[in-house]
Structures are given as structure tokens and as C-alpha cells.
Amino acid sequence: MTNKRTEIEIAFESSVMQYLSILKYAKHHTPLGEDPYKVADHVFTCLMNQSSQDQTKEEENDD
């Protein structure tokens, strides 16, 4: 059995670490009365959407 990781596994781990970093920041900077988990979810979702749009543009430019 090898310990070689696939690109998908590395990307998934990177995404998880990125979300946790956003959540940590949100927990420290979200005003009282706001849910830091909702803030982190919103920021992370927007980040992923922007990233996928940028990737689509790059693929279109490569054609």
C-alpha cells in the first residue's frame, strides 16, 4: 500500500484547512448576535464560487 496522495485529496484537505481558517477568523471578529458559522459558510461559499468561475474563464481562454 502506498501513501501517495491524489490531487483531489490534496485539494480537499486544502479546502478544509481554508474553511477552518475562515471560521477561526469569523469566531474572533463576528459581532455578538451573529452566527460565526453562517458568516464562515457564506465567505467560504463565495470564495469557492469565485474560484470555479476563474477556473472556467481560464479554460475558455486556453481554447
All heavy atoms as TSV, in Angstrom:
chain	resi	resn	atom	element	x	y	z
A	1	MET	N	N	0.846	-1.176	0.000
A	1	MET	CA	C	0.000	0.000	0.000
A	1	MET	C	C	0.896	1.246	0.000
A	1	MET	O	O	1.853	1.340	0.749
A	1	MET	CB	C	-0.901	-0.011	1.228
A	1	MET	CG	C	-1.848	1.129	1.300
A	1	MET	SD	S	-2.959	0.884	2.713
A	1	MET	CE	C	-4.148	2.092	2.304
A	2	THR	N	N	0.541	2.197	-0.851
A	2	THR	CA	C	1.348	3.415	-0.931
A	2	THR	C	C	0.659	4.558	-0.194
A	2	THR	O	O	-0.549	4.529	0.039
A	2	THR	CB	C	1.558	3.839	-2.395
A	2	THR	OG1	O	0.309	4.247	-2.942
A	2	THR	CG2	C	2.133	2.709	-3.223
A	3	ASN	N	N	1.446	5.527	0.162
A	3	ASN	CA	C	0.917	6.717	0.827
A	3	ASN	C	C	0.817	7.886	-0.136
A	3	ASN	O	O	0.700	9.017	0.287
A	3	ASN	CB	C	1.805	7.096	2.016
A	3	ASN	CG	C	1.657	6.114	3.149
A	3	ASN	OD1	O	0.614	5.498	3.303
A	3	ASN	ND2	N	2.703	5.967	3.937
A	4	LYS	N	N	0.895	7.607	-1.445
A	4	LYS	CA	C	0.824	8.662	-2.444
A	4	LYS	C	C	-0.580	9.256	-2.458
A	4	LYS	O	O	-1.576	8.534	-2.534
A	4	LYS	CB	C	1.178	8.105	-3.817
A	4	LYS	CG	C	1.301	9.155	-4.869
A	4	LYS	CD	C	1.775	8.564	-6.180
A	4	LYS	CE	C	1.884	9.652	-7.219
A	4	LYS	NZ	N	2.305	9.112	-8.503
A	5	ARG	N	N	-0.642	10.568	-2.373
A	5	ARG	CA	C	-1.938	11.242	-2.329
A	5	ARG	C	C	-2.292	11.777	-3.710
A	5	ARG	O	O	-1.418	12.248	-4.436
A	5	ARG	CB	C	-1.879	12.378	-1.322
A	5	ARG	CG	C	-1.619	11.882	0.081
A	5	ARG	CD	C	-1.281	12.967	1.040
A	5	ARG	NE	N	-2.282	14.020	1.042
A	5	ARG	CZ	C	-2.081	15.225	1.541
A	5	ARG	NH1	N	-0.928	15.532	2.057
A	5	ARG	NH2	N	-3.036	16.126	1.519
A	6	THR	N	N	-3.559	11.732	-4.030
A	6	THR	CA	C	-4.009	12.248	-5.318
A	6	THR	C	C	-4.220	13.754	-5.230
A	6	THR	O	O	-4.297	14.330	-4.141
A	6	THR	CB	C	-5.321	11.587	-5.754
A	6	THR	OG1	O	-6.353	11.959	-4.830
A	6	THR	CG2	C	-5.194	10.075	-5.802
A	7	GLU	N	N	-4.317	14.386	-6.378
A	7	GLU	CA	C	-4.563	15.826	-6.418
A	7	GLU	C	C	-5.897	16.166	-5.762
A	7	GLU	O	O	-6.023	17.198	-5.105
A	7	GLU	CB	C	-4.543	16.328	-7.854
A	7	GLU	CG	C	-3.171	16.348	-8.467
A	7	GLU	CD	C	-3.171	16.884	-9.880
A	7	GLU	OE1	O	-4.130	17.586	-10.267
A	7	GLU	OE2	O	-2.207	16.600	-10.606
A	8	ILE	N	N	-6.885	15.300	-5.926
A	8	ILE	CA	C	-8.208	15.532	-5.327
A	8	ILE	C	C	-8.101	15.523	-3.799
A	8	ILE	O	O	-8.687	16.366	-3.124
A	8	ILE	CB	C	-9.225	14.474	-5.806
A	8	ILE	CG1	C	-9.481	14.609	-7.303
A	8	ILE	CG2	C	-10.518	14.550	-5.024
A	8	ILE	CD1	C	-10.218	15.874	-7.694
A	9	GLU	N	N	-7.368	14.586	-3.249
A	9	GLU	CA	C	-7.203	14.514	-1.795
A	9	GLU	C	C	-6.490	15.759	-1.259
A	9	GLU	O	O	-6.879	16.311	-0.227
A	9	GLU	CB	C	-6.418	13.260	-1.412
A	9	GLU	CG	C	-7.182	11.970	-1.623
A	9	GLU	CD	C	-6.307	10.748	-1.430
A	9	GLU	OE1	O	-5.111	10.788	-1.762
A	9	GLU	OE2	O	-6.842	9.736	-0.937
A	10	ILE	N	N	-5.487	16.192	-1.980
A	10	ILE	CA	C	-4.745	17.386	-1.558
A	10	ILE	C	C	-5.650	18.613	-1.647
A	10	ILE	O	O	-5.668	19.449	-0.740
A	10	ILE	CB	C	-3.477	17.564	-2.409
A	10	ILE	CG1	C	-2.507	16.414	-2.121
A	10	ILE	CG2	C	-2.821	18.916	-2.144
A	10	ILE	CD1	C	-1.352	16.324	-3.080
A	11	ALA	N	N	-6.427	18.726	-2.719
A	11	ALA	CA	C	-7.341	19.860	-2.883
A	11	ALA	C	C	-8.412	19.854	-1.794
A	11	ALA	O	O	-8.758	20.908	-1.248
A	11	ALA	CB	C	-7.988	19.820	-4.261
A	12	PHE	N	N	-8.932	18.677	-1.473
A	12	PHE	CA	C	-9.950	18.577	-0.425
A	12	PHE	C	C	-9.380	19.010	0.920
A	12	PHE	O	O	-9.991	19.796	1.647
A	12	PHE	CB	C	-10.494	17.145	-0.340
A	12	PHE	CG	C	-11.517	16.965	0.736
A	12	PHE	CD1	C	-12.777	17.508	0.606
A	12	PHE	CD2	C	-11.217	16.259	1.886
A	12	PHE	CE1	C	-13.727	17.352	1.600
A	12	PHE	CE2	C	-12.154	16.106	2.889
A	12	PHE	CZ	C	-13.415	16.652	2.746
A	13	GLU	N	N	-8.199	18.521	1.250
A	13	GLU	CA	C	-7.565	18.899	2.519
A	13	GLU	C	C	-7.295	20.399	2.565
A	13	GLU	O	O	-7.506	21.047	3.595
A	13	GLU	CB	C	-6.265	18.134	2.704
A	13	GLU	CG	C	-5.600	18.419	4.029
A	13	GLU	CD	C	-4.328	17.614	4.222
A	13	GLU	OE1	O	-4.310	16.423	3.880
A	13	GLU	OE2	O	-3.354	18.210	4.718
A	14	SER	N	N	-6.865	20.955	1.465
A	14	SER	CA	C	-6.612	22.391	1.391
A	14	SER	C	C	-7.898	23.184	1.613
A	14	SER	O	O	-7.901	24.193	2.321
A	14	SER	CB	C	-6.013	22.736	0.029
A	14	SER	OG	O	-5.837	24.112	-0.101
A	15	SER	N	N	-8.996	22.719	1.034
A	15	SER	CA	C	-10.288	23.385	1.212
A	15	SER	C	C	-10.746	23.338	2.666
A	15	SER	O	O	-11.259	24.320	3.195
A	15	SER	CB	C	-11.352	22.743	0.322
A	15	SER	OG	O	-11.059	22.946	-1.029
A	16	VAL	N	N	-10.561	22.209	3.293
A	16	VAL	CA	C	-10.945	22.066	4.702
A	16	VAL	C	C	-10.127	23.021	5.568
A	16	VAL	O	O	-10.677	23.722	6.424
A	16	VAL	CB	C	-10.772	20.606	5.187
A	16	VAL	CG1	C	-10.906	20.510	6.694
A	16	VAL	CG2	C	-11.779	19.697	4.493
A	17	MET	N	N	-8.828	23.072	5.331
A	17	MET	CA	C	-7.968	23.959	6.114
A	17	MET	C	C	-8.343	25.423	5.872
A	17	MET	O	O	-8.332	26.240	6.797
A	17	MET	CB	C	-6.499	23.722	5.769
A	17	MET	CG	C	-6.003	22.326	6.143
A	17	MET	SD	S	-6.259	21.910	7.881
A	17	MET	CE	C	-5.131	23.006	8.650
A	18	GLN	N	N	-8.695	25.748	4.636
A	18	GLN	CA	C	-9.098	27.110	4.317
A	18	GLN	C	C	-10.394	27.475	5.046
A	18	GLN	O	O	-10.522	28.564	5.602
A	18	GLN	CB	C	-9.281	27.237	2.806
A	18	GLN	CG	C	-9.406	28.632	2.299
A	18	GLN	CD	C	-9.317	28.673	0.790
A	18	GLN	OE1	O	-9.724	27.747	0.105
A	18	GLN	NE2	N	-8.794	29.757	0.267
A	19	TYR	N	N	-11.355	26.542	5.059
A	19	TYR	CA	C	-12.611	26.789	5.774
A	19	TYR	C	C	-12.351	26.989	7.262
A	19	TYR	O	O	-12.904	27.905	7.880
A	19	TYR	CB	C	-13.600	25.637	5.566
A	19	TYR	CG	C	-14.866	25.849	6.367
A	19	TYR	CD1	C	-15.858	26.692	5.906
A	19	TYR	CD2	C	-15.041	25.238	7.601
A	19	TYR	CE1	C	-17.008	26.925	6.650
A	19	TYR	CE2	C	-16.184	25.459	8.353
A	19	TYR	CZ	C	-17.160	26.297	7.864
A	19	TYR	OH	O	-18.296	26.530	8.618
A	20	LEU	N	N	-11.517	26.157	7.855
A	20	LEU	CA	C	-11.228	26.282	9.280
A	20	LEU	C	C	-10.547	27.607	9.608
A	20	LEU	O	O	-10.816	28.212	10.646
A	20	LEU	CB	C	-10.377	25.104	9.754
A	20	LEU	CG	C	-11.087	23.744	9.749
A	20	LEU	CD1	C	-10.101	22.648	10.096
A	20	LEU	CD2	C	-12.267	23.747	10.693
A	21	SER	N	N	-9.709	28.073	8.717
A	21	SER	CA	C	-9.060	29.366	8.904
A	21	SER	C	C	-10.088	30.497	8.860
A	21	SER	O	O	-10.044	31.423	9.686
A	21	SER	CB	C	-8.002	29.571	7.821
A	21	SER	OG	O	-7.398	30.820	7.951
A	22	ILE	N	N	-11.017	30.426	7.914
A	22	ILE	CA	C	-12.085	31.429	7.816
A	22	ILE	C	C	-12.949	31.387	9.071
A	22	ILE	O	O	-13.311	32.425	9.634
A	22	ILE	CB	C	-12.935	31.204	6.550
A	22	ILE	CG1	C	-12.107	31.492	5.300
A	22	ILE	CG2	C	-14.197	32.062	6.573
A	22	ILE	CD1	C	-12.748	31.022	4.008
A	23	LEU	N	N	-13.275	30.191	9.528
A	23	LEU	CA	C	-14.111	30.038	10.717
A	23	LEU	C	C	-13.420	30.619	11.956
A	23	LEU	O	O	-14.040	31.311	12.758
A	23	LEU	CB	C	-14.460	28.569	10.945
A	23	LEU	CG	C	-15.320	28.261	12.163
A	23	LEU	CD1	C	-16.662	28.988	12.094
A	23	LEU	CD2	C	-15.532	26.758	12.288
A	24	LYS	N	N	-12.134	30.354	12.087
A	24	LYS	CA	C	-11.387	30.895	13.224
A	24	LYS	C	C	-11.432	32.423	13.209
A	24	LYS	O	O	-11.667	33.057	14.239
A	24	LYS	CB	C	-9.939	30.405	13.166
A	24	LYS	CG	C	-9.089	30.881	14.312
A	24	LYS	CD	C	-7.666	30.334	14.188
A	24	LYS	CE	C	-6.791	30.840	15.310
A	24	LYS	NZ	N	-5.417	30.345	15.182
A	25	TYR	N	N	-11.222	33.012	12.040
A	25	TYR	CA	C	-11.279	34.463	11.916
A	25	TYR	C	C	-12.681	34.972	12.255
A	25	TYR	O	O	-12.837	35.946	12.993
A	25	TYR	CB	C	-10.896	34.886	10.496
A	25	TYR	CG	C	-10.852	36.383	10.312
A	25	TYR	CD1	C	-9.688	37.094	10.593
A	25	TYR	CD2	C	-11.960	37.086	9.872
A	25	TYR	CE1	C	-9.635	38.468	10.446
A	25	TYR	CE2	C	-11.923	38.463	9.716
A	25	TYR	CZ	C	-10.758	39.142	9.996
A	25	TYR	OH	O	-10.717	40.502	9.852
A	26	ALA	N	N	-13.710	34.297	11.729
A	26	ALA	CA	C	-15.099	34.716	11.972
A	26	ALA	C	C	-15.450	34.635	13.456
A	26	ALA	O	O	-16.141	35.509	13.983
A	26	ALA	CB	C	-16.061	33.862	11.150
A	27	LYS	N	N	-14.977	33.608	14.138
A	27	LYS	CA	C	-15.266	33.474	15.566
A	27	LYS	C	C	-14.687	34.630	16.372
A	27	LYS	O	O	-15.265	35.043	17.371
A	27	LYS	CB	C	-14.725	32.144	16.103
A	27	LYS	CG	C	-15.583	30.962	15.755
A	27	LYS	CD	C	-15.025	29.714	16.414
A	27	LYS	CE	C	-15.945	28.540	16.228
A	27	LYS	NZ	N	-15.441	27.346	16.918
A	28	HIS	N	N	-13.555	35.148	15.945
A	28	HIS	CA	C	-12.913	36.234	16.686
A	28	HIS	C	C	-13.432	37.610	16.304
A	28	HIS	O	O	-13.288	38.556	17.077
A	28	HIS	CB	C	-11.391	36.183	16.488
A	28	HIS	CG	C	-10.750	35.047	17.195
A	28	HIS	ND1	N	-10.504	35.054	18.545
A	28	HIS	CD2	C	-10.314	33.843	16.740
A	28	HIS	CE1	C	-9.935	33.910	18.895
A	28	HIS	NE2	N	-9.813	33.156	17.822
A	29	HIS	N	N	-14.021	37.744	15.107
A	29	HIS	CA	C	-14.383	39.068	14.609
A	29	HIS	C	C	-15.864	39.273	14.330
A	29	HIS	O	O	-16.252	40.369	13.930
A	29	HIS	CB	C	-13.579	39.377	13.339
A	29	HIS	CG	C	-12.102	39.430	13.585
A	29	HIS	ND1	N	-11.488	40.507	14.174
A	29	HIS	CD2	C	-11.127	38.511	13.353
A	29	HIS	CE1	C	-10.195	40.270	14.279
A	29	HIS	NE2	N	-9.942	39.065	13.799
A	30	THR	N	N	-16.685	38.258	14.530
A	30	THR	CA	C	-18.119	38.400	14.301
A	30	THR	C	C	-18.760	39.103	15.495
A	30	THR	O	O	-18.525	38.716	16.639
A	30	THR	CB	C	-18.771	37.015	14.094
A	30	THR	OG1	O	-18.133	36.377	12.987
A	30	THR	CG2	C	-20.246	37.136	13.809
A	31	PRO	N	N	-19.566	40.138	15.227
A	31	PRO	CA	C	-20.222	40.830	16.338
A	31	PRO	C	C	-21.165	39.901	17.111
A	31	PRO	O	O	-21.662	38.912	16.562
A	31	PRO	CB	C	-21.030	41.941	15.656
A	31	PRO	CG	C	-20.507	42.040	14.274
A	31	PRO	CD	C	-19.885	40.718	13.941
A	32	LEU	N	N	-21.392	40.239	18.364
A	32	LEU	CA	C	-22.329	39.455	19.165
A	32	LEU	C	C	-23.696	39.459	18.487
A	32	LEU	O	O	-24.114	40.458	17.918
A	32	LEU	CB	C	-22.443	40.036	20.577
A	32	LEU	CG	C	-21.205	39.881	21.460
A	32	LEU	CD1	C	-21.432	40.578	22.801
A	32	LEU	CD2	C	-20.874	38.423	21.681
A	33	GLY	N	N	-24.371	38.344	18.569
A	33	GLY	CA	C	-25.684	38.225	17.955
A	33	GLY	C	C	-25.636	37.639	16.551
A	33	GLY	O	O	-26.659	37.257	16.004
A	34	GLU	N	N	-24.456	37.597	15.936
A	34	GLU	CA	C	-24.315	36.977	14.623
A	34	GLU	C	C	-23.666	35.601	14.791
A	34	GLU	O	O	-22.832	35.399	15.666
A	34	GLU	CB	C	-23.461	37.832	13.696
A	34	GLU	CG	C	-24.170	39.053	13.170
A	34	GLU	CD	C	-23.368	39.739	12.078
A	34	GLU	OE1	O	-22.879	39.039	11.171
A	34	GLU	OE2	O	-23.220	40.962	12.156
A	35	ASP	N	N	-24.063	34.695	13.935
A	35	ASP	CA	C	-23.540	33.330	13.986
A	35	ASP	C	C	-22.249	33.240	13.166
A	35	ASP	O	O	-22.281	33.396	11.944
A	35	ASP	CB	C	-24.584	32.364	13.436
A	35	ASP	CG	C	-24.177	30.910	13.537
A	35	ASP	OD1	O	-23.098	30.625	14.101
A	35	ASP	OD2	O	-24.946	30.053	13.064
A	36	PRO	N	N	-21.106	32.991	13.812
A	36	PRO	CA	C	-19.852	32.926	13.058
A	36	PRO	C	C	-19.825	31.770	12.053
A	36	PRO	O	O	-19.148	31.861	11.032
A	36	PRO	CB	C	-18.791	32.743	14.137
A	36	PRO	CG	C	-19.516	32.265	15.335
A	36	PRO	CD	C	-20.907	32.781	15.238
A	37	TYR	N	N	-20.594	30.724	12.311
A	37	TYR	CA	C	-20.645	29.608	11.369
A	37	TYR	C	C	-21.342	30.022	10.074
A	37	TYR	O	O	-20.924	29.648	8.979
A	37	TYR	CB	C	-21.342	28.396	11.995
A	37	TYR	CG	C	-20.516	27.772	13.092
A	37	TYR	CD1	C	-20.708	28.135	14.422
A	37	TYR	CD2	C	-19.537	26.839	12.793
A	37	TYR	CE1	C	-19.938	27.576	15.429
A	37	TYR	CE2	C	-18.762	26.276	13.794
A	37	TYR	CZ	C	-18.966	26.645	15.104
A	37	TYR	OH	O	-18.192	26.100	16.098
A	38	LYS	N	N	-22.410	30.812	10.200
A	38	LYS	CA	C	-23.101	31.304	8.998
A	38	LYS	C	C	-22.198	32.257	8.217
A	38	LYS	O	O	-22.178	32.226	6.989
A	38	LYS	CB	C	-24.403	32.009	9.382
A	38	LYS	CG	C	-25.507	31.067	9.774
A	38	LYS	CD	C	-26.806	31.815	10.030
A	38	LYS	CE	C	-27.913	30.848	10.406
A	38	LYS	NZ	N	-29.187	31.557	10.641
A	39	VAL	N	N	-21.470	33.100	8.931
A	39	VAL	CA	C	-20.554	34.027	8.274
A	39	VAL	C	C	-19.467	33.238	7.539
A	39	VAL	O	O	-19.173	33.499	6.368
A	39	VAL	CB	C	-19.922	35.001	9.294
A	39	VAL	CG1	C	-18.827	35.829	8.651
A	39	VAL	CG2	C	-20.985	35.896	9.912
A	40	ALA	N	N	-18.880	32.268	8.203
A	40	ALA	CA	C	-17.825	31.450	7.588
A	40	ALA	C	C	-18.364	30.673	6.393
A	40	ALA	O	O	-17.698	30.593	5.356
A	40	ALA	CB	C	-17.233	30.496	8.614
A	41	ASP	N	N	-19.568	30.113	6.515
A	41	ASP	CA	C	-20.172	29.390	5.395
A	41	ASP	C	C	-20.361	30.301	4.191
A	41	ASP	O	O	-20.066	29.930	3.056
A	41	ASP	CB	C	-21.519	28.791	5.791
A	41	ASP	CG	C	-21.390	27.632	6.749
A	41	ASP	OD1	O	-20.252	27.155	6.968
A	41	ASP	OD2	O	-22.428	27.200	7.286
A	42	HIS	N	N	-20.847	31.520	4.449
A	42	HIS	CA	C	-21.087	32.473	3.368
A	42	HIS	C	C	-19.776	32.863	2.679
A	42	HIS	O	O	-19.685	32.849	1.443
A	42	HIS	CB	C	-21.804	33.712	3.906
A	42	HIS	CG	C	-22.019	34.764	2.879
A	42	HIS	ND1	N	-22.960	34.647	1.881
A	42	HIS	CD2	C	-21.402	35.956	2.686
A	42	HIS	CE1	C	-22.917	35.714	1.118
A	42	HIS	NE2	N	-21.975	36.527	1.583
A	43	VAL	N	N	-18.765	33.189	3.469
A	43	VAL	CA	C	-17.472	33.594	2.907
A	43	VAL	C	C	-16.856	32.447	2.117
A	43	VAL	O	O	-16.384	32.625	0.990
A	43	VAL	CB	C	-16.510	34.072	4.022
A	43	VAL	CG1	C	-15.098	34.265	3.498
A	43	VAL	CG2	C	-17.031	35.346	4.653
A	44	PHE	N	N	-16.885	31.243	2.671
A	44	PHE	CA	C	-16.286	30.089	2.010
A	44	PHE	C	C	-17.025	29.758	0.712
A	44	PHE	O	O	-16.390	29.487	-0.314
A	44	PHE	CB	C	-16.299	28.879	2.948
A	44	PHE	CG	C	-15.612	27.674	2.367
A	44	PHE	CD1	C	-14.235	27.623	2.296
A	44	PHE	CD2	C	-16.341	26.591	1.911
A	44	PHE	CE1	C	-13.591	26.519	1.771
A	44	PHE	CE2	C	-15.714	25.484	1.385
A	44	PHE	CZ	C	-14.332	25.442	1.309
A	45	THR	N	N	-18.349	29.819	0.732
A	45	THR	CA	C	-19.143	29.536	-0.468
A	45	THR	C	C	-18.848	30.554	-1.562
A	45	THR	O	O	-18.669	30.187	-2.732
A	45	THR	CB	C	-20.643	29.535	-0.133
A	45	THR	OG1	O	-20.885	28.555	0.878
A	45	THR	CG2	C	-21.484	29.209	-1.341
A	46	CYS	N	N	-18.780	31.827	-1.187
A	46	CYS	CA	C	-18.451	32.871	-2.172
A	46	CYS	C	C	-17.058	32.653	-2.744
A	46	CYS	O	O	-16.835	32.812	-3.951
A	46	CYS	CB	C	-18.557	34.254	-1.543
A	46	CYS	SG	S	-20.237	34.778	-1.193
A	47	LEU	N	N	-16.122	32.284	-1.906
A	47	LEU	CA	C	-14.756	32.022	-2.344
A	47	LEU	C	C	-14.708	30.854	-3.332
A	47	LEU	O	O	-14.046	30.933	-4.368
A	47	LEU	CB	C	-13.868	31.739	-1.136
A	47	LEU	CG	C	-12.403	31.478	-1.386
A	47	LEU	CD1	C	-11.735	32.737	-1.930
A	47	LEU	CD2	C	-11.729	31.048	-0.106
A	48	MET	N	N	-15.425	29.784	-3.034
A	48	MET	CA	C	-15.453	28.624	-3.932
A	48	MET	C	C	-16.134	28.965	-5.261
A	48	MET	O	O	-15.678	28.545	-6.323
A	48	MET	CB	C	-16.170	27.443	-3.273
A	48	MET	CG	C	-15.414	26.815	-2.129
A	48	MET	SD	S	-13.868	26.048	-2.646
A	48	MET	CE	C	-12.682	27.179	-1.946
A	49	ASN	N	N	-17.208	29.746	-5.208
A	49	ASN	CA	C	-17.885	30.154	-6.444
A	49	ASN	C	C	-16.960	30.993	-7.316
A	49	ASN	O	O	-16.884	30.780	-8.526
A	49	ASN	CB	C	-19.164	30.934	-6.129
A	49	ASN	CG	C	-20.276	30.048	-5.641
A	49	ASN	OD1	O	-20.302	28.855	-5.905
A	49	ASN	ND2	N	-21.218	30.627	-4.912
A	50	GLN	N	N	-16.269	31.932	-6.707
A	50	GLN	CA	C	-15.352	32.786	-7.463
A	50	GLN	C	C	-14.216	31.964	-8.047
A	50	GLN	O	O	-13.821	32.163	-9.193
A	50	GLN	CB	C	-14.791	33.901	-6.582
A	50	GLN	CG	C	-13.936	34.884	-7.337
A	50	GLN	CD	C	-14.701	35.623	-8.410
A	50	GLN	OE1	O	-15.798	36.096	-8.177
A	50	GLN	NE2	N	-14.129	35.723	-9.577
A	51	SER	N	N	-13.717	31.034	-7.275
A	51	SER	CA	C	-12.626	30.185	-7.739
A	51	SER	C	C	-13.056	29.352	-8.942
A	51	SER	O	O	-12.312	29.218	-9.916
A	51	SER	CB	C	-12.164	29.284	-6.603
A	51	SER	OG	O	-11.162	28.418	-7.045
A	52	SER	N	N	-14.254	28.791	-8.895
A	52	SER	CA	C	-14.719	27.972	-10.015
A	52	SER	C	C	-14.987	28.829	-11.244
A	52	SER	O	O	-14.743	28.399	-12.371
A	52	SER	CB	C	-15.962	27.164	-9.637
A	52	SER	OG	O	-17.064	28.009	-9.402
A	53	GLN	N	N	-15.459	30.075	-11.054
A	53	GLN	CA	C	-15.670	30.972	-12.195
A	53	GLN	C	C	-14.330	31.344	-12.831
A	53	GLN	O	O	-14.211	31.384	-14.057
A	53	GLN	CB	C	-16.404	32.240	-11.746
A	53	GLN	CG	C	-17.860	32.001	-11.435
A	53	GLN	CD	C	-18.540	33.250	-10.890
A	53	GLN	OE1	O	-17.931	34.316	-10.815
A	53	GLN	NE2	N	-19.794	33.114	-10.507
A	54	ASP	N	N	-13.331	31.606	-12.007
A	54	ASP	CA	C	-12.000	31.932	-12.524
A	54	ASP	C	C	-11.421	30.761	-13.302
A	54	ASP	O	O	-10.808	30.938	-14.349
A	54	ASP	CB	C	-11.052	32.314	-11.388
A	54	ASP	CG	C	-11.391	33.657	-10.757
A	54	ASP	OD1	O	-12.192	34.412	-11.351
A	54	ASP	OD2	O	-10.868	33.932	-9.666
A	55	GLN	N	N	-11.624	29.554	-12.796
A	55	GLN	CA	C	-11.116	28.367	-13.474
A	55	GLN	C	C	-11.802	28.175	-14.811
A	55	GLN	O	O	-11.161	27.833	-15.801
A	55	GLN	CB	C	-11.301	27.133	-12.596
A	55	GLN	CG	C	-10.667	25.892	-13.165
A	55	GLN	CD	C	-10.783	24.708	-12.222
A	55	GLN	OE1	O	-11.522	24.739	-11.250
A	55	GLN	NE2	N	-10.047	23.670	-12.504
A	56	THR	N	N	-13.114	28.432	-14.868
A	56	THR	CA	C	-13.860	28.309	-16.116
A	56	THR	C	C	-13.343	29.316	-17.137
A	56	THR	O	O	-13.164	28.978	-18.317
A	56	THR	CB	C	-15.365	28.531	-15.872
A	56	THR	OG1	O	-15.818	27.561	-14.919
A	56	THR	CG2	C	-16.167	28.380	-17.141
A	57	LYS	N	N	-13.066	30.537	-16.706
A	57	LYS	CA	C	-12.541	31.563	-17.609
A	57	LYS	C	C	-11.184	31.153	-18.152
A	57	LYS	O	O	-10.898	31.354	-19.326
A	57	LYS	CB	C	-12.445	32.905	-16.887
A	57	LYS	CG	C	-13.775	33.569	-16.653
A	57	LYS	CD	C	-13.603	34.878	-15.920
A	57	LYS	CE	C	-14.951	35.483	-15.566
A	57	LYS	NZ	N	-14.805	36.726	-14.756
A	58	GLU	N	N	-10.346	30.590	-17.301
A	58	GLU	CA	C	-9.020	30.136	-17.742
A	58	GLU	C	C	-9.139	29.034	-18.780
A	58	GLU	O	O	-8.419	29.027	-19.757
A	58	GLU	CB	C	-8.194	29.648	-16.549
A	58	GLU	CG	C	-7.687	30.737	-15.658
A	58	GLU	CD	C	-6.912	30.200	-14.465
A	58	GLU	OE1	O	-6.613	28.988	-14.435
A	58	GLU	OE2	O	-6.612	30.991	-13.558
A	59	GLU	N	N	-10.056	28.114	-18.583
A	59	GLU	CA	C	-10.247	27.027	-19.529
A	59	GLU	C	C	-10.769	27.547	-20.865
A	59	GLU	O	O	-10.382	27.060	-21.912
A	59	GLU	CB	C	-11.206	25.982	-18.941
A	59	GLU	CG	C	-10.606	25.187	-17.799
A	59	GLU	CD	C	-11.603	24.266	-17.113
A	59	GLU	OE1	O	-12.795	24.272	-17.497
A	59	GLU	OE2	O	-11.176	23.563	-16.191
A	60	GLU	N	N	-11.642	28.561	-20.818
A	60	GLU	CA	C	-12.160	29.146	-22.055
A	60	GLU	C	C	-11.046	29.870	-22.799
A	60	GLU	O	O	-11.003	29.840	-24.025
A	60	GLU	CB	C	-13.304	30.104	-21.749
A	60	GLU	CG	C	-14.574	29.422	-21.295
A	60	GLU	CD	C	-15.653	30.395	-20.837
A	60	GLU	OE1	O	-15.386	31.626	-20.774
A	60	GLU	OE2	O	-16.762	29.923	-20.522
A	61	ASN	N	N	-10.154	30.519	-22.080
A	61	ASN	CA	C	-9.055	31.240	-22.720
A	61	ASN	C	C	-8.026	30.293	-23.306
A	61	ASN	O	O	-7.304	30.659	-24.240
A	61	ASN	CB	C	-8.383	32.185	-21.717
A	61	ASN	CG	C	-9.264	33.351	-21.341
A	61	ASN	OD1	O	-10.164	33.724	-22.094
A	61	ASN	ND2	N	-9.013	33.944	-20.201
A	62	ASP	N	N	-7.918	29.095	-22.761
A	62	ASP	CA	C	-6.961	28.113	-23.273
A	62	ASP	C	C	-7.398	27.535	-24.612
A	62	ASP	O	O	-6.590	27.031	-25.364
A	62	ASP	CB	C	-6.752	26.974	-22.275
A	62	ASP	CG	C	-5.955	27.409	-21.060
A	62	ASP	OD1	O	-5.288	28.471	-21.130
A	62	ASP	OD2	O	-5.999	26.707	-20.051
A	63	ASP	N	N	-8.688	27.601	-24.896
A	63	ASP	CA	C	-9.216	27.018	-26.152
A	63	ASP	C	C	-8.868	27.823	-27.349
A	63	ASP	O	O	-8.456	28.706	-27.665
A	63	ASP	CB	C	-10.743	26.874	-26.092
A	63	ASP	CG	C	-11.151	25.811	-25.068
A	63	ASP	OD1	O	-10.321	24.966	-24.750
A	63	ASP	OD2	O	-12.306	25.862	-24.613
